[in-house]
Amino acid sequence: MAGGLLLMKIGWRNLWCNPRRTLLTVLALSVVLALLLISSGLLDGSYEQAVADHVRVGAGHVVVQGRGYQATHSQDLLLPASVVGATKESLQMSAQKYALRGSSPRLLASR
């Protein structure tokens, strides 16, 4: 225990042996840390905005599709209006209705 205390005492004296160097190092580390926090916040915000934009422009958070539609994009696998209506009704009646803001059928015209 005494050896660790002695090392801390020597280290503390060594830091203030050259105070200008110590203060410049502290200042440099502070600036780097501030820039790191700012860039991390900007990157996190831009990621959240990209997700929100994709959800708004795209199909939304949840997509109900026929089995195999993603692989083939076949017109035969499109859901009939009765299935879309039944899905909407089940979403409104389930326990999820309190978390659900809204639902709507969408047609995506992309290639």
N, C-alpha and C positions, 0 to 999 in steps of 0.2 A: 504494500500500500504506500509506503514511504517513497519507493522508487517512482511510482506513478505521479505522486505529488511533486517530487523533485523535477521530473520531466516537464510537468505542466508549468512549473515556476520558470524553468530555463526557457521553455517555448514562449511564454508570455514576455519575458525580458528580451528575447530575440526579436519578437514582433516589433517592439518599440525601440529597438536599436537603430532602426532606420524608419522613422515615422512617415516620411514622405512616400516611401515605397509601399508601406502598409496601407496608407490611405488611398493611394492610387489603385492598389489591388482591390480594396473594398469597393471603391467607386466603380471600377470596371466590372466586378462581379454583380453589383447592384444594377448597372445599366443592362447587362446581358440578361439578368433575371427578369427585369421589367420588359425587355423586348421579347423574351420567350413567352411571358404571360400574355402580352398583347397579341403576338402572332398565334398563340394557341387559341385565344378567344376568337380571333378573326376566322381561323380555319374551322373551328367548331360552329360558329355562326353561319359560315358559307355552306357547310355541309347540311345543317338543319334547313337552310333556305333551299338548297338543291332538292332535298327530299320533299319539302312542302310543294315546290314548283312541279316536281314530277307527279306527285299525287294529284295536284290540282289539274294539270294538263292531261295526265294519263288516265288510266282506268279507275284510279282511286286506291284506297287502302286494301280492300278485299275484292277479289274478282271471282265470280262463279261462272265456270265454263264447263262445257261438255268434256268427258274423258277423252284425251287424245287430241284435243283441239290445238294445243300449243305446238305439238309436233307437226301436224299436217295443215292446219288452218283451213280445213275442209268446210264447205258450206253445209254439208250434211250434218256436221256436229254442232251447228248453232242451236241454242236452246229455244224451244218454242215459247210463245207468249204465255201459255198456261204454266210452264215451269217457272218462268220469270215472275209471274204473279204469285205462285205458290211460295217461291223463295222470299219474296217481299213480305208476304203475310206471315211466314214463319219467323222472319227477323223481327217483325213488329210484336209478335206474341211471346217471343222467348224472353229469357232473363236479360238478354243483351239490349233490350229496347231502351233502357235507361242510358246506356253508353252510345247508342246509335243516334247520330244527328240526322241522318237521312239516307235514302237509297234511291237509285234511279237506274233504269236500263240504259246502257250506252252502246253505241256502235262505233267501233274504231275503224277508220278507213285508212289503213297504212299497208305498205308492202314491204 
